[in-house]
Every structure is written in C-alpha cells, then in structure tokens.
Amino acid sequence: MNYQQTIEYLFSRLPMFSKVGDSALKNDLLNIRLLCGILGHPEDRFPSVHIAGTNGKGSTSHMLSAIFQSAGYKTGLYTSPHLHDFRERIRINGEMIPEARVVSFTAEMKQHMETIEPSFFELTVAMAFQWFAEEGIDIAIIETGLGGRLDSTNIISPSFPSLPISASTIRIYWATHQR
C-alpha cells in the first residue's frame, strides 16, 4: 500500500470515536499494552511529559515541545486530533513522521491489528511511541486523547507527581531504561 491507501485503511478499518461513538472506547488498557508488548515496550525507552486537562492541552504541548527543542533536546510530540494531515499527530523536532514510516508501521502491524482490533487512537499512540524509540528522542511530550484513567497514553509510567498548570495537568515520566 502507498501512503494514501494506508491512511484510507486506517480510517476505514479501525474503530474511531468520531465514527462509531462509545463502541470505539475500551474499558481497559489491554489493547495498547498488547500493541506495545509486540513492539518491545517502546514507551519505556524515553522520558515523557504527559499533558491532560479540559482546555489548553494542545497549546501547552506545543509550547513545551518548543521549549525543549530550544534547549537542544530531541523532542517527540504526540497530539490529537490532526487538522490536515494524519502525520501532524506525531512529530520529532517539529518534523512530521515520514509517510514511509506510517506505511511500514501499518504493514508490520496489520496482522496484529486484525487480531487485537485496536481503536484508531490506540494504534496511533503505539505508532508514535515506536517511532520515538527508534529515533532515540531525548524526551516526549504526550497529549492525552479523551483523558481519564483508560486513555491509551496512560501506558507511560509516572516517576514524578502531577503538576497543575493552568487548566491542564502536566505529569513528567522518566522511562525505566536510561541511556
């Protein structure tokens, strides 16, 4: 499949909350744990800042990403939703994930997707974490989706307490694997 076919497959095959409502939501973190387990737990290979809250998550995520980049850190950024291009969700130092990587990740995970039946969000979170780990980022800024304890981004493990910042909450995580 080329990039356009891959995106069409992802949008048509995977349940999305915007298309099917509550049936796209899972009542546990099993799918994201299974996906990340298949990938060798990429979420454990970089420190993260987790952004949650009612308002301002996207702005806060982008500002923190810019701050870390300005300080010289190789910074991954995961946000949702996207406006124009699916790849806007997953960036390193402002550069979107390459189309070829979206295609190859989907091809590599297709048989697992058929078995696990992850939501669109679960798959994009796993894709982001895998690309961040492969690229050896210094830190990731991760925005929650719908939030709550069952949000797929919660697979990252806390090492520091939550810090209330404006309407958002920032939680800093350090991976168990240190370079």
Secondary structure, 3 states (H helix, E strand, C coil): CCHHHHHHHHHHHCCCHHHHHHHHCCCCCHHHHHHHHHCCCHHHCCCEEEEEECCCHHHHHHHHHHHHHHCCCCEEEECCCCCCCHHHHEEECCEECCHHHHHHHHHHHHHHHHHHCCCHHHHHHHHHHHHHHHHCCCEEEEECCCCCCCCHHHHCCCCCCEEEECCEEEEEECCCCCC
